[in-house]
Amino acid sequence: MTFIQIYLIAFASILSMMFVLWIISIRIKNASIVDLFWGFGFVMACFIYFLKTEGLEIRKILLMTMVSLWGIRLSLYLAWRNIGKGEDPRYRKFRQHYGEHRYGWISLFQTFLFQGILMWLISAPLLGAQYYGGENTFNLFDGLGVLIWLIGFIFETGGDIQLARFKANPANKGKVLNKGFWHYTRHPNYFGDAAVWCGYALLCLSAGSYVPVLGSVLMIVVIIKVSGVALLEKTLKESKPEYKEYIERTSAFIPWFPKK
């Protein structure tokens, strides 16, 4: 099968999953469930690519393992954090703005299909790394990709764990977490996520696949400029007075020692 044919199979699979999730969201009146399947969707796409390609076997197994660990952990974490808490305020705001009946249909395009298309576009390096490079060997780019992925996974997982523990203590309400990973970057989880996708990009480059790396670039742009850092910074500046001082001391994204 050609690269495009395999890529389109993943497209159909991802949109089918999103359509089913949309139907469920209508029944339970909660569009937040889409977030729980963000990580899992990449695992599903990577598995399709794994089955349909004939690239370097060790790279395919390694990538499938990395994506599974990252995606399943993310989906389980979001499920633990969100289930039973009601619909996310972002979606509640849209629901109130458009009205209950209209938002059901609007959410299909605005939330579910949009995220599905974004997921599909971003997944390109997961296919490139497995489709190409069947005749080359495991090399420096592979090793560097695994190392950067591991650093990212540690930062993302560690940051989430520390934040969950911080929020679980009622005495910390309204305060700013500035310990552990959060001492060196204001967004260790988002930095970790970006590093993870840099790791996938390097495995893709190692296979001799270049254009699909744009999927990783798109993911990092979304993390920094769209739904991640930029959106959260705006919210925290308004809700936590201490955050302004935290901004002045702490690196915005890439971990570094805080200013004195």
Buried (B, 14 or more C-beta within 10 A) or exposed (E): EEBEEBBEBBBEBBBEBBBEBBEEBBEEEBBBBBBBBBBBBBBBBBBBBBEBBEBBEEBBEBBBEBBBBBBBBBBEBBBEBBEEEEBBEBBBEBBEEBEEEEBBEBBBEBBBBBBBBBBBBBBBBBBBBBBBBBEBEBBEBBEBBBEBBBBBBBBBBBBBBBBEEBEEEEEEEEEBBBEBBBBBBBBBBBBBBBBBBBBBBBBBBBBBBEEBBBBBBBBBEBBBEEBBBEEBBEEBEEEEEEBEEBBEEBBBBEBEEEEE
